[in-house]
Amino acid sequence: MNMPLREGQYELSSNQLDELERNKDSVMGALKSASIIAEVMTPNILINIYGNFFRPDLNQNSTRLPVKYDERMPINQQMVSNETSVFVNRDSLVIKYQDNYVSCLPYSVKKYPVEWMGAANGELTGAFFNRIQRIGCPFIMTMCIHIPDQTSAASKAQNNMLRATQMKDTEVGKYV
């Protein structure tokens, strides 16, 4: 989850932290009611899970040492190495770490079918039994929750309403 910070604000206030905590609890409750596993990760687990994405190692026989969490450094600096490069293409991302290149192909919500038969849910991300339709690479499904600034959203809506009211009596307003 992310929450916007005002310009010059470097830390969340106690009200913002409380709001994030309430939102986290409601999202976790909704996921659990849908039988989706929801768990809060410690920084150590988060760094090691996402570190595998941003520091890909294509050697199957090598064992990777876990990264230890350092409270003095930001988490994002601990997940991504200085040796990691990301190349953004029109339809994909290529992550380069040392001599390893990994291509990431995103499937957005727009590419999912509008209607889907429940019995075929196992094939939504590739066929399980049919080798031709099987996705031959690992994939991950993620969800991002954006919490907008309510004060800013309310003022934008009020400004739009005021502009619409002003425009309704003009010549252009008849056609817009």
Secondary structure, 3 states (H helix, E strand, C coil): CECCCCCCCCCCCHHHHHHHHHHHHHHHHHHHHCCCCCCCCCHHHHHHHHHHHHCCCCCCCCCCCCCCCCCCCCHHHHHCCCCEEEEECCCCEEEEECCEEEEECCCCHHHCCCCCCHHHHHHCCCCCCCCCCCCCCCCCCCCCCECCCHHHHHHHHHHHHHHHHHHCCCCHHHCC
